[in-house]
Amino acid sequence: MRIRPATRAELPTLQEIERAAGEPFRALGMAAIADDAPPGTDLLEEFRRAGRAWVATGPGTGDSGGAPVAYLISEPVDAAEHIEQVTVHPRAARHRIGQALIEHTAERAREAGRAALTLTTFANVPWNAPYYARIGFRVLDEAELTPGLRKIRAHEAELGLDRWPRVTMRRELTRDGTTPRTAP
């Protein structure tokens, strides 16, 4: 697997990854998520131009070096790096590709002096909040939300994502690169 910046030509591929990764939501009664349009290429291009769109190439497609099988986009929010989206094509699932993208982002965030990674996600989807908890994220209480995270959550509510329980999560970034352990 290789992680590298996304190219402009790959943005439609990122949309295809998003569509494919949405399909498993149908089995959870979340067809609206499966049917939701992926981020537009204009938005993906904004992340790419800002140096905040990464792709992983490798297992699951027979292509070990070229075509993306996963992507992550992020942006600074308050003192943290907020993961806006991390998506792995189902054919490449269970190879720790999402985790590798998150670790790559953590290293970049640490280098930029950010204190943590944050994200918002579905609370009860096995490959969402429970997964992130296993890799060092913890659920934030409402009182812990920063102004930027509150704005993100309000926007998600406007989009109707709160039809299913959602949480905001945070993972502290240590200077030595280790993942702090959260209480069980």
C-alpha positions in Angstrom: 0.0 0.0 0.0 1.1 3.5 -0.8 -0.3 6.8 0.6 0.2 9.9 -1.5 -1.6 13.2 -2.3 -4.7 12.8 -4.5 -4.4 14.1 -8.1 -7.0 16.2 -9.8 -7.6 13.4 -12.4 -8.4 10.9 -9.5 -11.3 13.0 -8.0 -14.0 11.0 -10.0 -12.4 7.8 -8.6 -12.8 9.1 -5.1 -16.5 9.7 -5.8 -16.7 6.1 -7.1 -15.1 4.8 -3.9 -17.6 6.9 -1.9 -20.6 5.4 -3.8 -19.3 1.8 -3.3 -18.6 2.3 0.4 -22.1 3.6 0.9 -23.8 0.4 -0.3 -23.2 -1.5 3.0 -25.4 1.1 4.8 -28.4 -0.4 3.1 -28.2 -3.6 5.2 -28.4 -1.3 8.3 -31.6 0.4 7.2 -29.7 3.5 6.1 -30.6 3.5 2.4 -30.5 7.3 2.4 -26.8 7.2 3.3 -26.2 4.7 0.5 -28.1 6.9 -2.0 -26.4 10.1 -0.9 -24.3 11.8 -3.5 -20.5 11.7 -2.9 -18.7 15.0 -2.3 -18.5 17.0 -5.5 -15.3 17.3 -7.5 -15.2 21.0 -6.8 -15.2 20.3 -3.0 -12.6 17.5 -3.4 -10.5 19.9 -5.5 -10.5 22.4 -2.7 -9.2 19.8 -0.2 -6.6 18.6 -2.8 -5.3 22.2 -3.6 -5.0 22.8 0.2 -2.8 19.6 0.5 -5.5 17.8 2.5 -6.6 15.1 0.2 -4.8 11.8 0.5 -5.3 8.5 -1.3 -4.1 5.0 -0.6 -3.4 2.5 -3.3 -3.0 -1.2 -2.9 -4.8 -4.3 -1.7 -8.2 -5.2 -3.0 -8.0 -4.1 -6.7 -5.0 -6.0 -8.0 -3.3 -2.6 -8.5 -0.5 -2.2 -6.0 0.7 1.1 -7.2 -1.7 3.3 -9.1 -5.4 3.5 -8.6 -6.8 4.7 -5.3 -8.7 2.2 -3.1 -9.3 4.7 -0.3 -9.1 8.4 0.5 -9.1 10.8 3.4 -9.8 14.5 3.4 -9.3 16.8 6.4 -9.1 20.4 7.5 -8.0 22.3 10.6 -10.8 23.0 13.0 -9.9 25.0 16.0 -6.6 23.4 17.4 -7.2 20.0 15.8 -7.1 18.4 12.4 -10.7 17.4 11.6 -11.2 14.3 9.4 -14.0 15.3 7.1 -14.1 11.9 5.3 -12.2 8.7 5.3 -13.5 6.1 2.9 -12.2 2.7 1.9 -13.6 0.8 -1.1 -15.4 -2.4 0.1 -13.1 -4.5 -2.1 -10.1 -3.2 0.0 -11.7 -3.4 3.4 -10.1 -5.1 6.3 -6.6 -4.4 5.3 -6.1 -1.5 7.8 -6.0 1.0 4.9 -8.4 3.5 6.7 -6.2 3.3 9.8 -3.1 3.9 7.7 -4.7 7.0 6.2 -5.6 8.2 9.7 -2.1 7.6 11.0 -0.7 9.5 8.0 -3.0 12.4 8.8 -2.0 12.2 12.5 1.6 12.6 11.5 0.9 15.6 9.3 -1.2 17.2 12.0 1.5 16.6 14.6 4.0 18.2 12.4 1.7 21.2 12.0 1.4 21.5 15.8 -2.2 20.3 16.1 -3.2 18.8 19.4 -5.6 16.2 18.2 -7.6 14.6 15.4 -11.4 14.9 15.4 -14.2 13.5 13.4 -18.0 13.0 13.4 -19.5 9.7 12.7 -22.5 7.3 13.2 -22.6 6.0 16.7 -24.0 2.5 16.0 -22.4 1.6 12.6 -19.8 -1.1 13.4 -17.2 0.4 10.9 -17.8 3.9 12.3 -17.7 4.9 16.0 -16.8 1.4 17.4 -14.0 1.2 14.9 -12.6 4.6 15.7 -12.8 3.8 19.5 -10.6 0.8 18.8 -7.9 3.0 17.3 -7.8 5.6 20.1 -10.6 8.0 19.5 -13.1 8.8 22.3 -16.6 10.3 22.2 -16.8 13.9 23.2 -19.5 15.1 25.5 -21.6 18.1 24.3 -19.7 20.4 26.7 -16.3 19.4 25.1 -17.3 20.5 21.6 -15.3 23.4 20.3 -17.1 26.2 18.3 -15.9 24.7 15.0 -17.1 21.2 15.9 -20.5 22.7 17.0 -20.7 24.3 13.5 -19.9 21.0 11.8 -22.6 19.2 13.9 -25.2 21.9 13.1 -24.4 21.5 9.4 -24.8 17.7 9.6 -28.2 18.2 11.3 -29.3 20.5 8.5 -28.3 17.7 6.0 -30.5 15.2 8.0 -27.7 13.0 9.2 -29.1 13.2 12.8 -31.8 10.7 11.8 -29.3 8.2 13.1 -27.3 8.7 16.3 -24.1 10.6 15.6 -21.1 11.3 17.8 -18.1 13.6 17.7 -14.8 11.9 18.5 -11.3 13.0 19.3 -7.9 11.4 19.5 -5.1 13.3 21.2 -1.8 13.5 19.4 1.3 12.9 21.5 4.7 14.3 20.6 6.2 10.9 20.4 3.6 9.6 17.9 2.1 7.0 20.3 -1.7 6.7 20.5 -2.9 7.6 24.0 -5.1 4.9 25.5 -8.6 5.7 26.4 -10.5 4.3 29.4 -12.6 1.2 28.5 
